[in-house]
Amino acid sequence: MEKGCRYGTHRVREPQGTLPQPALRLDNTMEIYDNEALISVSTLNIDSASYTQIRQTCDSDAEKMKAMILDIVATRGKMQNPVTGSGGMLLGTIREIGPNFHNKTLKKGDKIATLVSLSLTPLKIHKINHLDPDSDQVDVEAEAILFDSGLFAKLPEDIPEKLALAALDVAGAPAQVDRLVKEGDVVCIIGGGGKSGVLCCYQAMKNAGPYGRVIVVEYNETNAQRIRDLHLATDVIVADATNVMDVYNKVKAITGERGCDVTINNVNVPSTEMTSILITKGQGCVYFFSMATSFTKAALGAEGVGKDISLIVGNGYAKGHADLTLNIIRESKPIRELFEKIYV
């Protein structure tokens, strides 16, 4: 059995010298190195920005979407959308573990969700069993490699597998909200009606408390009504987040000139960077969880409008993020029922 690098560089085919995530192509042969784990994959949870781009390109045709996903994986050796650069995560069962895999709690037969991106995970799809253009969970017969540095979560017994996968896919977002939002803060969540948005709203309302304010900007009226029905915001704005001044004026009508202490961007489309920046007060913070974000636009745009604010890249990992997110599902019966309706 060959010896592998902890960070998976031994799997990089092009260009040499880089790590698996920025690489253009990985070796996706499924014979494991000494420090890897082999996963039998049942479901891919493709990230929202990537899935939206695939669906739009294929005009919501399921067969075309399947073909596009298979082509990406065949070309790159991983599920990394060449347009968005993002991936998602997977659900599967451990089939084999190398003798030097560091985490000895992992056992053959364990059902896990990976907490690292598909954009860096060697993947081989044998067959796509089911794809619904309206759901970013794709049922497959596939194999994948977990590197020695790879994060994972064993699936809990009290939450259905696909519900847990859906929540864990965006676990970094509510965990970062928990870090950033303080009691009494004015918070705006752009794209608050989607999966990550709902979880962020719950955590923001919890942290901001009765003297804080949570504003949701949502493009879709159905999703906006969902937030109202679940009482997950103090204010809901239905607007297109790419229309910067429209959203800015609507948020300012609520906050006054003060603006928001914290803005969380969860949208799955480009060109919402300046909306997030303009509505945030000086010395405030914008957390870009969206993989559709251009960080060049955000950094240079903030400079261009004279905004001295913290811009945080949406790192999908935060210590304890899996437990925090699964606990939201346990704590909130309405959110659990909503997710069960969509994903189970």
DOMARVEX-74151 format. One line per field, with one value per residue (C-alpha): residue number from 1; x, y, z. Coordinates in Angstrom, 1 decimal. Layout:
N
pos	(NUM, ...)
X	(X, ...)
Y	(Y, ...)
Z	(Z, ...)
//
This chain:
344
pos	(1, 2, 3, 4, 5, 6, 7, 8, 9, 10, 11, 12, 13, 14, 15, 16, 17, 18, 19, 20, 21, 22, 23, 24, 25, 26, 27, 28, 29, 30, 31, 32, 33, 34, 35, 36, 37, 38, 39, 40, 41, 42, 43, 44, 45, 46, 47, 48, 49, 50, 51, 52, 53, 54, 55, 56, 57, 58, 59, 60, 61, 62, 63, 64, 65, 66, 67, 68, 69, 70, 71, 72, 73, 74, 75, 76, 77, 78, 79, 80, 81, 82, 83, 84, 85, 86, 87, 88, 89, 90, 91, 92, 93, 94, 95, 96, 97, 98, 99, 100, 101, 102, 103, 104, 105, 106, 107, 108, 109, 110, 111, 112, 113, 114, 115, 116, 117, 118, 119, 120, 121, 122, 123, 124, 125, 126, 127, 128, 129, 130, 131, 132, 133, 134, 135, 136, 137, 138, 139, 140, 141, 142, 143, 144, 145, 146, 147, 148, 149, 150, 151, 152, 153, 154, 155, 156, 157, 158, 159, 160, 161, 162, 163, 164, 165, 166, 167, 168, 169, 170, 171, 172, 173, 174, 175, 176, 177, 178, 179, 180, 181, 182, 183, 184, 185, 186, 187, 188, 189, 190, 191, 192, 193, 194, 195, 196, 197, 198, 199, 200, 201, 202, 203, 204, 205, 206, 207, 208, 209, 210, 211, 212, 213, 214, 215, 216, 217, 218, 219, 220, 221, 222, 223, 224, 225, 226, 227, 228, 229, 230, 231, 232, 233, 234, 235, 236, 237, 238, 239, 240, 241, 242, 243, 244, 245, 246, 247, 248, 249, 250, 251, 252, 253, 254, 255, 256, 257, 258, 259, 260, 261, 262, 263, 264, 265, 266, 267, 268, 269, 270, 271, 272, 273, 274, 275, 276, 277, 278, 279, 280, 281, 282, 283, 284, 285, 286, 287, 288, 289, 290, 291, 292, 293, 294, 295, 296, 297, 298, 299, 300, 301, 302, 303, 304, 305, 306, 307, 308, 309, 310, 311, 312, 313, 314, 315, 316, 317, 318, 319, 320, 321, 322, 323, 324, 325, 326, 327, 328, 329, 330, 331, 332, 333, 334, 335, 336, 337, 338, 339, 340, 341, 342, 343, 344)
X	(0.0, 1.5, 2.1, 0.0, 0.3, -2.0, -3.5, -4.0, -1.3, -0.5, -3.8, -3.2, -2.6, -2.8, -1.1, 1.6, 2.6, -0.9, -3.5, -6.6, -9.1, -7.5, -6.3, -7.8, -7.7, -7.3, -6.5, -9.8, -8.6, -10.2, -7.3, -6.5, -3.2, -2.1, -3.7, -7.0, -10.5, -12.7, -16.4, -19.3, -21.3, -25.1, -26.0, -24.2, -25.4, -24.2, -23.8, -26.5, -24.5, -23.2, -26.6, -28.3, -25.7, -26.1, -29.9, -29.9, -27.4, -29.5, -32.9, -34.0, -33.7, -32.8, -31.1, -28.9, -28.1, -27.0, -24.8, -23.2, -22.4, -21.0, -18.9, -17.5, -16.5, -15.0, -12.9, -11.8, -11.9, -14.0, -17.3, -16.1, -18.2, -15.8, -18.0, -18.5, -15.4, -17.5, -18.6, -20.8, -20.6, -21.6, -23.3, -21.9, -20.6, -17.0, -15.8, -12.0, -9.6, -5.8, -3.7, -2.3, -5.6, -5.3, -8.8, -9.2, -12.8, -13.8, -14.7, -15.6, -19.4, -19.8, -22.3, -20.9, -21.4, -18.1, -17.5, -15.0, -16.0, -16.6, -14.3, -11.3, -12.7, -11.6, -14.9, -15.9, -19.6, -20.8, -24.4, -26.9, -30.0, -32.1, -31.9, -34.6, -33.9, -35.6, -33.4, -29.7, -29.4, -28.5, -28.7, -25.8, -23.8, -20.3, -17.0, -15.0, -11.8, -11.5, -8.0, -6.2, -7.0, -10.6, -13.4, -16.5, -19.5, -21.0, -24.7, -26.9, -29.5, -32.2, -32.2, -33.0, -29.9, -30.9, -32.1, -28.8, -27.0, -28.9, -28.2, -24.5, -24.0, -24.4, -23.2, -20.5, -23.1, -25.1, -21.9, -20.3, -23.5, -23.2, -19.7, -20.5, -23.9, -24.2, -27.2, -28.9, -27.3, -29.1, -28.5, -29.4, -29.6, -29.6, -31.1, -32.7, -35.4, -33.1, -31.6, -28.6, -30.7, -33.3, -30.6, -28.8, -32.1, -32.7, -29.3, -29.4, -32.7, -31.4, -28.2, -29.6, -32.3, -35.4, -33.5, -31.9, -33.3, -33.1, -33.9, -34.3, -33.9, -35.5, -36.2, -38.9, -42.2, -42.9, -39.6, -40.3, -43.6, -41.8, -39.7, -42.7, -44.6, -41.7, -41.1, -37.5, -37.1, -38.3, -38.5, -38.8, -38.0, -39.0, -36.4, -33.8, -30.4, -28.6, -30.5, -28.2, -29.9, -33.4, -32.3, -30.1, -33.1, -35.4, -33.0, -32.2, -35.9, -35.8, -32.4, -32.0, -28.6, -27.0, -27.1, -26.5, -24.0, -23.7, -24.7, -24.9, -24.9, -26.4, -27.6, -26.7, -26.4, -23.6, -23.5, -24.8, -21.5, -22.2, -25.7, -24.2, -21.5, -23.7, -26.2, -23.5, -22.4, -18.8, -16.7, -19.4, -19.0, -20.2, -20.0, -20.1, -21.2, -22.3, -20.0, -21.3, -19.4, -16.5, -14.1, -12.4, -15.7, -16.2, -12.8, -12.4, -16.0, -15.8, -12.8, -14.6, -17.4, -15.2, -16.5, -14.2, -15.8, -14.7, -15.2, -15.2, -14.7, -17.3, -15.2, -17.5, -15.7, -16.0, -15.1, -18.3, -20.3, -21.8, -23.1, -24.5, -26.4, -27.8, -28.9, -30.9, -32.8, -33.4, -34.4, -36.8, -39.7, -40.9, -37.5, -37.2, -40.7, -39.8, -36.5, -38.2, -40.8, -38.1, -35.4, -36.8)
Y	(0.0, 3.3, 6.2, 9.3, 13.0, 14.0, 16.8, 14.7, 16.2, 12.6, 12.6, 15.8, 15.3, 18.8, 21.2, 19.5, 21.2, 22.4, 21.0, 19.0, 21.9, 24.3, 21.4, 21.0, 17.2, 14.5, 10.9, 9.2, 5.6, 3.9, 1.9, 3.7, 4.9, 4.1, 7.2, 7.3, 6.0, 4.6, 5.6, 3.9, 7.0, 7.0, 10.7, 13.8, 17.1, 19.6, 23.1, 25.6, 27.9, 25.0, 23.2, 26.4, 27.0, 23.5, 23.6, 27.0, 25.7, 22.6, 24.4, 22.2, 19.0, 16.2, 14.0, 16.9, 17.7, 14.1, 14.2, 17.5, 16.1, 12.9, 14.9, 17.1, 14.2, 12.2, 15.3, 16.5, 13.3, 15.3, 17.2, 20.7, 23.0, 24.7, 27.9, 28.3, 26.4, 24.8, 21.3, 20.2, 17.2, 13.5, 10.8, 7.3, 4.3, 3.5, 0.5, 0.5, 2.4, 2.7, 1.6, 5.1, 7.0, 9.3, 9.2, 5.8, 6.5, 5.8, 2.2, 0.1, 0.3, 3.7, 6.0, 9.4, 12.8, 14.4, 17.9, 18.7, 20.0, 17.7, 20.2, 18.4, 14.9, 12.2, 10.8, 8.2, 7.9, 4.6, 5.6, 8.4, 6.7, 9.8, 13.5, 16.1, 19.5, 21.1, 19.3, 19.5, 16.0, 13.5, 9.7, 7.8, 4.6, 6.0, 5.8, 8.6, 9.1, 10.8, 12.2, 11.9, 15.6, 15.3, 16.2, 14.0, 13.5, 10.2, 10.3, 10.7, 8.0, 10.5, 12.5, 10.9, 10.6, 13.0, 15.6, 15.4, 15.7, 18.8, 20.5, 19.5, 20.8, 24.3, 23.8, 26.5, 29.2, 29.1, 28.4, 31.6, 33.5, 32.2, 33.7, 37.0, 38.1, 39.6, 40.5, 43.7, 43.5, 44.5, 41.7, 41.3, 37.9, 38.1, 35.0, 34.1, 31.7, 28.9, 26.1, 27.9, 31.1, 29.4, 28.0, 31.4, 33.2, 30.8, 31.4, 35.2, 35.5, 33.5, 35.5, 39.0, 38.5, 40.6, 43.9, 43.0, 43.0, 40.4, 41.5, 39.0, 40.0, 37.3, 37.2, 34.6, 35.5, 31.8, 31.7, 35.1, 33.8, 30.8, 33.1, 35.0, 31.8, 30.4, 33.8, 33.7, 37.5, 40.8, 42.2, 40.6, 42.4, 40.8, 42.2, 41.2, 41.4, 42.2, 45.5, 47.3, 50.6, 49.1, 46.8, 49.6, 52.0, 49.3, 48.2, 51.9, 52.5, 50.0, 50.7, 54.4, 55.7, 53.3, 50.3, 46.7, 45.4, 42.1, 41.0, 37.4, 36.6, 33.2, 33.8, 31.4, 34.0, 36.5, 40.2, 40.7, 41.8, 45.6, 45.2, 43.4, 46.1, 49.1, 48.0, 47.3, 50.0, 51.2, 48.8, 46.2, 42.8, 41.0, 37.2, 35.8, 32.2, 32.2, 30.4, 32.8, 35.6, 37.4, 38.4, 40.7, 42.6, 42.6, 43.9, 46.5, 47.5, 48.2, 50.3, 52.2, 53.3, 54.0, 51.3, 50.2, 46.9, 43.3, 41.0, 37.4, 34.5, 31.8, 29.1, 26.1, 24.8, 26.2, 24.1, 22.5, 23.4, 20.0, 19.6, 23.2, 22.7, 19.3, 20.8, 23.5, 20.6, 19.1, 22.3, 23.7, 21.4, 23.8, 23.8, 20.1, 19.6, 22.0, 20.2, 16.7, 17.9, 19.0, 16.4, 13.2)
Z	(0.0, -1.1, 1.4, 0.9, 1.9, 4.7, 2.6, -0.5, -2.8, -4.0, -5.8, -7.8, -11.5, -12.8, -12.0, -10.0, -6.8, -5.7, -3.3, -4.3, -4.1, -6.6, -8.8, -12.2, -12.2, -9.5, -9.6, -8.8, -8.9, -5.9, -4.6, -1.3, 0.0, 3.5, 5.1, 3.2, 3.7, 0.9, 0.9, -0.9, -1.8, -1.8, -2.1, -3.3, -1.9, -4.6, -3.2, -4.1, -6.3, -8.4, -8.6, -9.7, -12.4, -13.7, -13.7, -15.5, -18.1, -18.7, -18.7, -15.8, -17.9, -15.5, -18.2, -19.3, -15.7, -15.1, -18.2, -17.1, -13.6, -15.0, -17.5, -14.7, -12.6, -15.5, -16.6, -13.1, -11.0, -8.5, -8.5, -8.9, -11.1, -13.5, -13.4, -9.7, -8.5, -5.8, -5.0, -2.1, 0.2, 0.3, 2.3, 2.3, 4.1, 5.0, 3.0, 3.7, 6.0, 5.5, 8.5, 8.9, 8.7, 11.8, 13.2, 14.9, 15.8, 12.2, 11.6, 8.5, 8.0, 9.6, 7.8, 7.5, 5.9, 4.7, 6.0, 3.3, -0.2, -3.2, -5.0, -3.4, -3.0, -5.4, -6.8, -9.3, -10.2, -11.6, -12.0, -11.1, -9.7, -9.2, -9.9, -9.3, -10.8, -7.7, -5.2, -4.8, -3.4, -6.1, -5.4, -6.9, -7.0, -6.5, -4.6, -3.0, -1.1, 2.3, 3.0, 6.3, 7.0, 5.9, 8.3, 8.7, 10.9, 11.8, 11.1, 14.2, 15.0, 15.9, 12.6, 9.1, 6.9, 4.2, 6.7, 8.5, 5.2, 4.2, 7.5, 7.6, 4.1, 5.4, 9.0, 8.7, 8.2, 11.5, 13.4, 12.1, 12.9, 16.5, 16.6, 15.0, 16.3, 19.8, 21.9, 20.6, 17.1, 13.9, 11.5, 7.9, 6.2, 2.4, 1.0, 4.3, 2.9, 1.7, 3.6, 5.1, 5.5, 7.7, 10.0, 10.1, 10.9, 13.8, 15.3, 14.7, 16.4, 19.3, 19.6, 19.0, 21.6, 22.2, 21.8, 18.5, 15.0, 12.3, 8.7, 5.9, 2.3, 0.1, -3.6, -3.6, -2.0, -1.0, 0.9, 2.4, 3.7, 5.1, 7.3, 8.4, 9.3, 11.2, 13.1, 12.1, 11.5, 12.8, 9.3, 5.9, 2.6, -0.7, -3.2, -5.7, -3.9, -7.2, -7.3, -4.9, -4.3, -4.0, -1.2, 0.4, 0.5, 1.9, 4.6, 5.5, 6.0, 8.8, 10.3, 9.6, 8.7, 11.2, 9.0, 10.1, 12.6, 10.8, 7.3, 6.3, 2.5, 1.6, -2.0, -4.8, -7.6, -8.4, -8.0, -4.5, -3.0, -3.0, -1.6, 1.5, 1.8, 1.5, 4.1, 6.7, 9.1, 9.5, 11.5, 10.9, 9.4, 6.3, 6.2, 2.6, 2.9, -0.7, -3.2, -5.9, -4.2, -6.1, -3.4, -5.8, -6.2, -2.5, -1.5, -4.2, -4.0, -0.3, -0.9, -3.7, -1.4, 1.5, 3.8, 6.6, 7.4, 8.0, 5.0, 6.0, 3.5, 4.0, 5.5, 5.7, 8.8, 12.3, 15.4, 16.7, 13.6, 13.0, 16.6, 16.6, 13.4, 14.2, 17.6, 15.7, 14.0, 17.5, 19.1, 16.4, 15.6, 12.8, 11.1, 11.4, 9.9, 7.0, 6.2, 6.5, 4.0, 1.5, 2.0, 3.5)
//
